C-alpha cells in the first residue's frame, strides 16, 4: 500500500512506544471532560498513536473511481437501469468521533451516487440511516450528515432512520446453517439494488456487519450479540478471530446470496485534533513551550465550567479526519482492501504483556454523541473497547489490573438512554453475570412496549441496548483481575460496576502492586486518538490472589 508524501506505516510506528525514566514529565490523560497530568514510575511503557496517514487529495474523484472500478462486481453504472428500486444505506453518527468536519464523507458519497442514479433514470431511491438499535438521529444531525440539499430533497419520505420495530417493516431472508435468522428492512430487502456507504474507523467496522447489523431487528441481533460470542472472540480487532464477526459473516453471506448488494467502504485517518490541540495526542516529551502553555491554560480553564457546558463545547468542535482510502464492490473483497488501511494507521508493534494496563477514558463513545457518557458506557469504553484494542493477545496479563481515569458520574440522559437507567439501578444491583442477564432479563427489556415506543417515536436507544453494552465488556471482565478507577466523584458507580476507586494514580498503582504481588510492569495506552497494540511474544498469567481475579461474579 502506497501513501502520499512517502508515508511508510512501518517507519511511522518508530518512536510510538517509549519507556519513561525518573526525569520524564507527567503524562496527560483524559478524565471524562477534564485533563489529568500524572507522574508515572520509571519503566512505564507508553504506546502512542502513529502520525496521521495523509488524506486523499480529491475524495469525490476517489469515490467515483471506486464505483467505476469495483472489487469482484460490475461497475455500478452497469448495474443501473431506469425504473429500478434502489436503497442506499449509510452508517449513523456513532463514527467517527468526534464528528468530522463538513462535508461528511457520507454526504460526499451520497452526492456522487444520487447524481449517477439520476443520470441513469433511477428515481425510486430511498436513503436509510442504518441505526440498527441505536437511537434515531435528530433532524439537525441528519441535515449535517447528508447536507442541506439532500435533506431538503429527500426527508422525510425518502430519507429516514432505520426502524427495527416497524410493524411489517422487517422481512426474513432466510437462516444460516447455525440457525441464525437473517432479518432486515423490508425496503432494503425488496430493492433491486442495495448500496451501503460506510465509514471504517477501526477494523471491527464494515464488511458484513454493515447490512446484517445496521438494518436488522432483535431476532438477528440476538443471534450474535451474546456473552458467549464475546468470550469466544479471541481478538475483536482481528475479524478472523472474532466469533461475533463469524456470525455476522454467515448472516451477511446469506443476505448477499439473496440480494444485490454493492458496498462502498471508506477508511479514515486518525487526525482527531485540530492544530491548536493536536499536542494532546503526542508524546509529552516532545511538547514545545507553546504546547506546555496551552496545556496549562486548558487545565486552568476546564474546572471553571460545568460538565454539561464542557460537553457541549467539545461536541461543537469537529475533528479534521481525512479519507485515506475508498473501495467498492462485493462485500468481502472490498472490506479486505479497507482493513489494510486500518491496520496501517492504527497498529503499533508492542513486545510482551504488562501487569497493569492504564487508559484515560474521554467524554465520548459511539453511544453518547451529543449526550452524557453514563456509567454503563464508561464500562464499555474501558472493558469493551480500550481493553480490546489489541491483536494476537491482550496488552495486560491474565488476572492483571486495569486502571482507568473518569469521573464516573451517576447521571443518565433520560431521552437517549432511558433503559440504561433501569439496567444500572436495577439489574446491575442484582447481578453482574452476563449469562444471568441474558437468560432472565434481556427479553423483558427487548419487548417492553414503553422502551419500544421511545425507540420508534423518540430518540432513545432500544431497550435491550444496555445489555449489549455490558456483554461487550465480557472479555475484559473475564481476563482482568481488578479494575481501578482514578478520578471518580462518587463511590456508588465504581461499586456497582464491580470496580475499586483510588484517590490518586499513586494509590491506584499501590493497589495494583498489592494485587499482583510484586512491583508491576505498567503500559499506558495513550488514547486518544485510536491506536491498536499489535502484540508480540507469549501470553502470561498473574497468579490469582483475590476472589476478584477469578472472573465475573454475580
Secondary structure, DSSP 8 states (H G I E B T S, - for coil): ---GGG--HHHHTTTSEEE--TT---EEEEEBTEEEEE---TT-EEE---------S-HHHHHHHHHHS-BSS--HHHH--TT-EEEEEEE-TTSSSS-B-SS-HHHHHHHHHHHHHHHTT--EEEEEEE-TTS----HHHHHHHH-HHHHHHHTTTTEEE--TT-TT-EEEEEE-TT--EEEEEHHHHTSSEEEEEEEESSTTSSTTHHHHHHT--HHHHHHHSSHHHHHT-S-TTSGGG-HHHHHHHHHHHHHHHHS-EEEEEEEE----S-TTTGGGGS-GGG--HHHHHHHHHHHHHHTTS-HHHHHHHHHHS-B---EEEEEEESHHHHHHHHHHHHHHHHEEEEES-EEEEEEE-BS--TT-TTS---HHHHHIIIIIIITT-EESS-SEEEEEEEEEE--------TTT-HHHHHIIIIIHHH---HHHHHHHTHHHHHH-HHHHHHHHHSS---TTHHHHHHHTTHHHHHH-SEEEEES-S-SHHHHHHT-EEESSHHHHHHHHHHHHTS---EEEE--SS--EEEEES---B----SGGGGS---
